[in-house]
Amino acid sequence: MEHSEKDLVTGIHPPGPAAEAQAQPVLRPQPPPEPGSTVFDAEQVSCYYGSFRAVTNVSLSIYEHEITAFIGPSGCGKTTVLRTLNRMNDLVDGARVEGEVRYRGAPLYGKEVSPIAVRRRIGMVFQKPNPFPKSIYDNVAYGPRINGERNRAKLDEIVERSLRQAALWDEVKNRLKASGLSLSGGQAQRLCIARTLAVEPDVVLMDEPCSALDPIATAAIEDLMQAIKSQYTIVIVTHNMQQATRVSDRTAFFSVLRNEQSDTRTGVLVEYGRTPQIFEDPQDSRTEAYVTGQMG
């Protein structure tokens, strides 16, 4: 599925007054989180594309300032569930969600909640690095600009801060006018992360952000995730189980239910827990088979 530039930045279109009013359940200032508090609570969530049920009855909680990894074989619904957390599936014709997803206690799919406002708070980094055909500076400044920031000094500050957070500033500070398309794969992905951080989201979702990167670039992204998790809550989809063990605090293992009669596959959450427990002491035989390489 192709995305426009505005789809690829957490803000998308800056909402007008009516949209801001609609978005208040999501954007209302929240009290400081308690240690171990939840950011998302999903209860009996099922995801549909038309009449096809892609994921069934997922219940889990995502915790403040942790990295949560979604693992499992292809087609098990990891990315679909990830996209429910910032309503990105709303952009797919015929997609719908049943069950309840709460974000900091607010119903994420409530009628009064603006999906645009949701995506301003919950950013997403995609599998393939996707810099805009703009300068490095303009890539990072794009989100703040569409959200109304025009002060050049403030934009300079945001660009430098975001590139530093993404561990990219020292590599590009002398060529901010160069095209973002001139960067290497690993640099381009860090630029996309900087672009996401520039709009100061609360949560960063990452859909296989290292799948197209070499081991050195992958290590840089993993170090970056560890460095920023004190400021953000991160959820990552990965096929790399070693990556999940290296970076995540909790891991959710998804698998596939096959209907032989209709030849359809539905994703299901098999097990969710602390990452060491999932990999060292899984409670479900399907989890054990997957993490030990007996099934793929």
N, C-alpha and C positions, 0 to 999 in steps of 0.2 A: 504494500500500500504506500503511495506517495504522500508526502506531507509537505505543506507549504512552509515557508520560513516562519510564519506566525504560529503554525502548529508545533514547531520544533523548539520554541522558547516557552518557558512556563507561562508567561503572561498571555500569549496569543493576542487578542485585541484588548486594549485597555477599556474596561467597562465604563459606561456612562453612569449618571446618577441612579437611574432605575436599576441597572445591573448591580451597582454597589449596594443598593437597598436590599435587593434580592439575596445578596451574598452574605448578609450579616451573620447568619448562623455559622458560617465558616470563618469569616474575617474578624469577628468580634474578638477584642484582646482577651487573652487567656491568662489566668494566674500562673506563676512559675510552677513548672511540673514537679510533682513529688518524685523522689528517687524510685525508679522502676515503674513509673507510670506508663500507660499505654497511649500510643498515638493513633493506632487503628484497632478497631475491634470488628471482626467479620463473623457473622453468625448465619450458618446455613445458606451460604451464598452459592447460587448457581448462575452460570453465564450461558446465554443463548445467542446463536446467530440464526435468525429466523426461527425455524422449528427445531433446529439442531441444538442439543444441549452439549456444549463443549466442556463444561466443568460442572460438577455436582456437589452440593452440600459441603462447602468449605467453611470451616470455623477455625479462626486463629486470631491472636493478638500480636501486634507489632509494638515493640517497646522503645521508649525514648532513648536517643543517643546510643543505639545499638546498630550493628549491621546484621541484617537478616538475609539469609541465602535461600532461594528457591531452587531445588535440584530435582532431577527426574528425567526420564527418557523423552525423546522428541514426541510432541503431540499430546503431552500430559496436561497441558493447560497452564504451565508456569507463567508464560507471558500474558496470557489472558487474565489471570488473577492479578498480576502486577498492574495491568492497565485498568483494572477496576478501581485501583487506589487513587488514580487521578482522573477518572472518568474519560480516559482516552478512547475507550471502546465506544463512547457516545458518537465518535466520528465515523463509525462503521455502520452503514445502512443495515437495519434489521437486528442490530445487537441490542440486548437488554440484560438486565441483572435482576435476579430475584433473591430474596433474603435481605439482610441488613448489613451495611457497612457504616460504621461510625468513625468519624475523624475528631479526635479530642472531645468525644461525647456528642458531637453533632451528627445528625443523619446525613451522610455524604450524598445520598440520592434523594433527599427531600425535595419536594416541588419548589420550595422557595430558594433552593441553593443554586447558584450560578456555576455551571461547569467551567466557565472562564475564570471565575474567582478561585475555584478549586485548583486549576492548573497554575495559577499564580503562586499558590502556596506549596504545591507539590510538583517539583520539577522532574524531568525525565531525560536520561541520557540513553541514546539508542545504540543498537548493536554495531552499526556501521558509522564511523565518524562522518559527520555531515556538516562541515563548515559552510557557511554561506559564501557566495562569490563576492566577498567584501574584504576589506582590510582586517588584519588581526584585531585592531582597535575597534572597528565598527562591528565585528562579530560579537565582541563582549558587550559593547555599549548598546547593542540593538534592543535587548529586553528593557533596560531602564528607559531608553528613548520612547519606545511605544507605550510605556507606562507613565510617560509625561515628563521625564527628567530632561531638561534642556541646558542646565548650567554646566559649562565646559569644565570648570574646575572640579565640580562634583563628579562628572563623568570620568575625568582623569583619575580621580581617587577610586572610583568603583572599578575601573578597568585594571588599575594596578593591584588593588586588593584581591580581585577575583583571580587574576593571573598568578598572584603569589599563592593564593589558596590552592590553586591547581598545579602548583610547582612548575610553572611555565615562565614566570616573569624573567628570570635570569637568561633564559634562552632566546627571548623575543623582544626584550625591552628596547633594543636598538633598531628594531625593524617593525614597529607597530603598524606602519603604513603598508607593509607587504601583504599580499593576499593570503587569506587564511587557507586557500587551496594549495599554497606552496609548502605547507608543513608536512612532515612525515606522518605516518599513521598514528604513532603514539602521541606525537605532539598535537595532531588534529583532534584526537579524542580528549586530550587534556584541555584543548581550546573549547571543545563542546561542553566539558564539565565547567570551565570558567564561565562560559556563556549562561549556563544554568544557575551557577552560584551568584551571578551578577544581579539577579532579581531577588536575592535574599529569600530563597524558599525555606520552608520549615523541614521538608522531606526531599530527599533525592532518590529517585527510582532509577535503577540501571539495568538495562536489558542486554545481557551478555556483552558488557562494554569492552571485554578483552578478546573476544573471539577472533578478531581480525588482526591481532597484534602479536609481535614476536615476544619471547620470554623477557627481554629487557624492558620493553615497553609495558608488558603486563605487570612486571614487578613495580614499575613506577606508578601505575594506576592503583595497585594494591596498597602501596605505601601511602598514596594520597588518600585513599578511603580511610585508612587508620588515622591519618593526621586530622581529617575533618569530622570524624564521627562525634567528637566532643561538642561540635556546633550543629550538626545535622543528624537526623535519623535516616539511615540508608537501607534500602531493600534492593537486593541484586539477584537477577536470574543468571545462573551459570550452569554450563555442562561440565565444567572443570571441578571435580570433587576435591582435588588438592587445593584449588583456590578457595572453595567453601571452608575447608578446614583451616586455611591460613588466615582468612580475613573475618569470618562471621562469628557472631556471638550465639546466634540461633539458626537452625536449619529446618526448613520444611521440605519433606520428600513427597513428591507427587508421582502417581503412577496412572495407568490407563485401564479402564474397564472396557472390554471389547464385547460388542454385541454381534455374535456370529451370524445371526439371522439377517440383520440390517446392514452388517459390515460397517458399523460406526464405532468410534472410539470416544469415550468420555473421560475427562481428567478427574482424578479424585485425590484428595489429600490423605496420604497414608499415615504419616507420622510427623510430629513437630515437637522440637525440644531444643535444649542446649546443644550446641554443635558437638562437643565431646561425647555426649550421650548418644546422639544419632549415629556417629561413626564408630564408637567403641562399644556401645551397649544398646543396639537398636532393639525395640520391643516388638517389632513386626517382622515376620520372615521375609516379606517383600522388600523392606528397607535393607535388611541384612544382605539379601541377594544382590541388591543394586550397589551398595557401598563396597561390597567385597568383589565386585566385578563379575558375579555369576549371571547377571542379567543386564541388558543395556536399554 
